[in-house]
Amino acid sequence: MPLPVRAIQITELSGPRSALAEADVPEPEPSHPMTPGGGVVVEVHAAGVSFPELLQTRGEYQLKPPLPFVPGSEVGGVVRSAPEGAAVSEGDRVSAFCMLGGFAEVAVAPEFFAFPLSGELDFAQGAGLILNYHTAYFALKLRGRLGDGESVLVHGAAGGVGTAALQVAKGLGARTIAVVSTDEKEQVAREAGADEVVRSDGPWKDEAKEWSDGGVDVVVDPVGGDRFTDSLRSLAEGGRCVVVGFTGGSIPEVRVNRLLLNNVEVVGAGWGAYVMSKPDVNREIGAEIGRLVDEGFVRPIVGARFPLEGAADALELLDSRGATGKVVLDVR
Ligand SMILES: NC(=O)c1ccc[n+]([C@@H]2O[C@H](COP(=O)([O-])OP(=O)(O)OC[C@H]3O[C@@H](n4cnc5c(N)ncnc54)[C@H](OP(=O)(O)O)[C@@H]3O)[C@@H](O)[C@H]2O)c1
């Protein structure tokens, strides 16, 4: 009989403070719902905390497993076992996307979502490497068609997706301008390599146009809300505004005459839905992120860290707009 493992479960859909409970759960089998009968079993050292888990505590995320369940989409740890043909094997340090189950001492990921973790990165950084960096690469390169020497404006630039987008854009040869709301977040955006930082409550659109000599080539927008029209106005001819999320709370609407008048595009980037059924795309993005780690461009910025039982505090930090970089649970 396998021993139970320590975990955090979502037991009701009442928000981060009251939805969570500690539990001893059975150690997972080496099988993942995306790859039934196979999976990489990971001894979790650090679990990444992200917006999907926050939304899951309210039942507002598209994935709605029956209660109770263990949330946690990604982890950094050590491989306990891996199926034949996987890119990792027993004892390897690994960065893995498990979708659910990461807030636990042991988790399982599909083979195509487990990547060897570079010796340059610690486990906490490994727990921040897939969701945000794969999304950033997908948004910038595959959806935004970012070219060498182009300019990129990043909203929410001190956050998880934001810091990742700044680093990946740099690695792809772009110049970057970051939009943030506070002094502390300006520091974080600079640490992530932003060439210029402007304030979300200031004249950021005009500052971006001046900085880019008339307009930026790509906007990465995980925030949405009121600023969307100004994002379109800040684009150069042929520019692309890539929609990534709506942390600002409201989903913007576009008057499409703006697209016609200025020859610009709005592009959606839904990473999860796109890659889940495409193992080869995952491997390719993983290889590109691995290259950017090796070349020194990608270094996940870990912000607040909590013990496993502090998961509610971690989620409340995201909820209150207080997080910078990647929020992580130290599981061991
Ligand atoms: N499309 C995809 O495939 C994909 C993949 C991963 C994540 N996402 C989404 O991307 C979004 C960002 O995720 P993240 O992990 O980067 O989050 P995060 O670390 O919390 O950063 C979000 C940023 O949004 C800004 N923001 C503005 N208004 C806010 C508000 N009312 N509440 C919270 N933040 C607010 C904040 O920056 P300022 O304070 O500087 O404005 C904050 O730093 C989420 O909606 C997430 O679901 C989408």
The ligand as an SDF file (V2000), in Angstrom:
LIG
                    3D

 48 52  0  0  0  0  0  0  0  0999 V2000
   -3.9600   32.9010  -22.2390 N   0  0  0  0  0  0  0  0  0  0  0  0
   -3.2620   31.9990  -21.5980 C   0  0  0  0  0  0  0  0  0  0  0  0
   -2.9520   30.9580  -22.1550 O   0  0  0  0  0  0  0  0  0  0  0  0
   -2.8460   32.2470  -20.1900 C   0  0  0  0  0  0  0  0  0  0  0  0
   -1.8300   31.5050  -19.5890 C   0  0  0  0  0  0  0  0  0  0  0  0
   -1.4070   31.8450  -18.2920 C   0  0  0  0  0  0  0  0  0  0  0  0
   -2.0540   32.8710  -17.6050 C   0  0  0  0  0  0  0  0  0  0  0  0
   -3.0750   33.5340  -18.2120 N   0  0  0  0  0  0  0  0  0  0  0  0
   -3.7680   34.6470  -17.5610 C   0  0  0  0  0  0  0  0  0  0  0  0
   -2.9160   35.7750  -17.5170 O   0  0  0  0  0  0  0  0  0  0  0  0
   -3.3120   36.6050  -16.4400 C   0  0  0  0  0  0  0  0  0  0  0  0
   -2.0920   37.0290  -15.6510 C   0  0  0  0  0  0  0  0  0  0  0  0
   -1.6040   35.9550  -14.8940 O   0  0  0  0  0  0  0  0  0  0  0  0
   -0.3370   36.1790  -13.9440 P   0  0  0  0  0  0  0  0  0  0  0  0
    0.0310   34.8570  -13.4100 O   0  0  0  0  0  0  0  0  0  0  0  0
    0.6910   36.9760  -14.6390 O   0  0  0  0  0  0  0  0  0  0  0  0
   -0.9590   37.0600  -12.7750 O   0  0  0  0  0  0  0  0  0  0  0  0
   -0.1910   38.0330  -11.7510 P   0  0  0  0  0  0  0  0  0  0  0  0
    1.1860   37.5520  -11.5180 O   0  0  0  0  0  0  0  0  0  0  0  0
   -1.0860   38.2390  -10.5900 O   0  0  0  0  0  0  0  0  0  0  0  0
   -0.0700   39.4110  -12.5740 O   0  0  0  0  0  0  0  0  0  0  0  0
   -1.2040   40.0510  -13.0370 C   0  0  0  0  0  0  0  0  0  0  0  0
   -0.9630   41.5490  -13.1460 C   0  0  0  0  0  0  0  0  0  0  0  0
   -2.2000   42.1240  -13.5700 O   0  0  0  0  0  0  0  0  0  0  0  0
   -2.2530   43.4600  -13.1160 C   0  0  0  0  0  0  0  0  0  0  0  0
   -3.5870   43.7930  -12.6210 N   0  0  0  0  0  0  0  0  0  0  0  0
   -4.3110   44.8490  -13.0210 C   0  0  0  0  0  0  0  0  0  0  0  0
   -5.4730   44.8870  -12.3880 N   0  0  0  0  0  0  0  0  0  0  0  0
   -5.4940   43.8480  -11.5350 C   0  0  0  0  0  0  0  0  0  0  0  0
   -6.4520   43.3740  -10.6030 C   0  0  0  0  0  0  0  0  0  0  0  0
   -7.6190   43.9900  -10.4160 N   0  0  0  0  0  0  0  0  0  0  0  0
   -6.1460   42.2660   -9.8760 N   0  0  0  0  0  0  0  0  0  0  0  0
   -4.9850   41.6060  -10.0650 C   0  0  0  0  0  0  0  0  0  0  0  0
   -4.0320   42.0230  -10.9570 N   0  0  0  0  0  0  0  0  0  0  0  0
   -4.3010   43.1340  -11.6840 C   0  0  0  0  0  0  0  0  0  0  0  0
   -1.2260   43.6030  -12.0040 C   0  0  0  0  0  0  0  0  0  0  0  0
   -0.2310   44.4890  -12.4960 O   0  0  0  0  0  0  0  0  0  0  0  0
   -0.2270   46.0310  -12.1300 P   0  0  0  0  0  0  0  0  0  0  0  0
   -0.5900   46.1430  -10.6860 O   0  0  0  0  0  0  0  0  0  0  0  0
    1.1570   46.4550  -12.4330 O   0  0  0  0  0  0  0  0  0  0  0  0
   -1.2700   46.6250  -13.0480 O   0  0  0  0  0  0  0  0  0  0  0  0
   -0.6300   42.2090  -11.8440 C   0  0  0  0  0  0  0  0  0  0  0  0
    0.7640   42.2670  -11.6250 O   0  0  0  0  0  0  0  0  0  0  0  0
   -4.3680   35.8060  -15.6730 C   0  0  0  0  0  0  0  0  0  0  0  0
   -5.6380   36.2600  -16.0520 O   0  0  0  0  0  0  0  0  0  0  0  0
   -4.1720   34.3950  -16.1230 C   0  0  0  0  0  0  0  0  0  0  0  0
   -5.3410   33.6240  -16.0180 O   0  0  0  0  0  0  0  0  0  0  0  0
   -3.4820   33.2490  -19.4920 C   0  0  0  0  0  0  0  0  0  0  0  0
  1  2  1  0
  2  3  2  0
  2  4  1  0
  4  5  1  0
  4 48  2  0
  5  6  2  0
  6  7  1  0
  7  8  2  0
  8  9  1  0
  8 48  1  0
  9 10  1  0
  9 46  1  0
 10 11  1  0
 11 12  1  0
 11 44  1  0
 12 13  1  0
 13 14  1  0
 14 15  2  0
 14 16  1  0
 14 17  1  0
 17 18  1  0
 18 19  2  0
 18 20  1  0
 18 21  1  0
 21 22  1  0
 22 23  1  0
 23 24  1  0
 23 42  1  0
 24 25  1  0
 25 26  1  0
 25 36  1  0
 26 27  1  0
 26 35  1  0
 27 28  2  0
 28 29  1  0
 29 30  1  0
 29 35  2  0
 30 31  1  0
 30 32  2  0
 32 33  1  0
 33 34  2  0
 34 35  1  0
 36 37  1  0
 36 42  1  0
 37 38  1  0
 38 39  2  0
 38 40  1  0
 38 41  1  0
 42 43  1  0
 44 45  1  0
 44 46  1  0
 46 47  1  0
M  CHG  2   8   1  16  -1
M  END
$$$$
